[in-house]
Each structure stands twice: as structure tokens, then as C-alpha cells.
Amino acid sequence: MLVEAAPAKLNLALHVRGRRGDGYHELETLFVFARDGDVVTVARADRPSFAITGPFAAGLSSEDDNLVLRARDGFAAAFGVDAAHAITLDKRLPVASGIGGGSADAAATLRALARLHGVVGDDPRLVALAASLGADVPACLFGRAAFGSGRGDALEPLAGLGDMPALLVNPLVGVSTAAVFARWDGVDRGGIGAGDTLALGRAGRNDLQAAAESIAPEVRGLIEVLAAQPGVVLARMSGSGATCFALFDDMAARDAADRAVALTHPGWWRLATTIA
């Protein structure tokens, strides 16, 4: 049995540069990853099975459209694997929340299957399969800080944040990625430069925030709450929302913010973690 982490993905900055002819958008983004997230367990079995556990299991289907199953079936086809697997997804991250939950789960499934069947992690077939599953899956398969361009799947490694304290918060409002992109105003506000990862993140923006706020007004209030916490280095929405994050100077400031948010908004989901 193999246990594979599916850490939460954050976009320190997300610049939308234009619409593409293939239905995607031209992006520039800074990917970083939390130390915590979902967990995928894979084991050989006599017959295939898939179970979803965890606090957000009810928000997902175990049918064929689940990205974990698409990753499993794609791996079998790409590598000629004729074996059954028992897969369990421990769903700890909110669904449709802008932190790569489904993409991270698919990537973790690919990593676990690759380990189980002796496939190296950078095998071109594995990377191509990840890209076919979704624009964020290659970044989640890579699993480290990276600059993403194109659909977000052309990756260049970046220096990470060295376990920087972070607080992720979601008002438990699901936001459709397609709906948010459909409301993007179409304005190219410029790309991301070169330099220190955190400095680039602070100088950047999330071009989808206004669109997400039009669908989920709670996002604006959430960012305001996070930005007002002592010791905040950066507060921003991740991806297409509605999860927002705050980075902090130290653990004490993060933990104080976690307690403050819990007190004023007890219904919001929170994750106190660090960003690698």
C-alpha cells in the first residue's frame, strides 16, 4: 500500500493574458504548495475499487468522471498496466475552491501508481497524461514552486518559500472555475517579471478576483479580514476562488490570525499550514 500526499496548490499571482482558441486562457502564474492537503492511498487488489472519505467526501462523486479515476484509467492505458487497484481519497480540502483539489488528487494518484509500477516521475508519458487531465495537473505532479505559462502547464522551477507560515480560509462557497473565467473582463494587465518568488507574488495580482467576487461576494470580505491580520506579508485569492490565503512573518502571527478568524467567522473553513 502506498500513501501519497495531495497538497493544496496556491497561486501567489495569477495573470490572465488572453483567450485561446482551444477554450483555455493564456496565463502566467506562480505556483507554490502547502505542506497539507488531501491524501490518496493506492494498493494492489483483486478487483478495482474507489472510496472517498474525509470531511468533504460528500461533495464528490465516485463515478467515472472523478479525476482520480480518470488518472487511474489513463495510467493503465499509457503504460499497459493490467492490474486492479484499491484507491482511497481522503478529501480534506473543500471542493471547487481554487487550491487544486481535484488536480492535486489526480497528480497524487499518478505519482502513487508510478511508484507502484516502477515508472519514473518525469517520464514524458506521465507528464503528457497529467496535461491531458487538466491545466493544473502538471504543476501538481511537479509539486514544487514553479512559474506556469501557456495554460499554466508550461513550467519553470522557482525557489520556494522555505516553509513560510500560511493560513488558508474558505467561506465554504463553491465557485465554478468555468464561470469565473467566463466573467474575466478580457483586459491584459501585463505579465509576471523575473526575480525573487515572494517579491514577484507581492507585486502581482489575481486577475480572476473581480470575477469571483461577482459570483461569491464573500471573497472580498474574506480578503479584507485576512489583510487586516497583524504580521501579514501577502493576502490574496488563489486560483478561481473562493479560497484565500495569507502569508505571515512567523508562526505566532499565523496562529493568532487563525484564532481571530475562528472567533469572528466560525463557519469558515481554515487550514493553518506552511508553504514550501
Summary of the structure (lengths in Angstrom):
residues: 276
radius of gyration: 18.2
end to end distance: 26.1
largest distance: 54.5
contacts: 973
relative contact order: 0.19
helix: 33%
strand: 31%
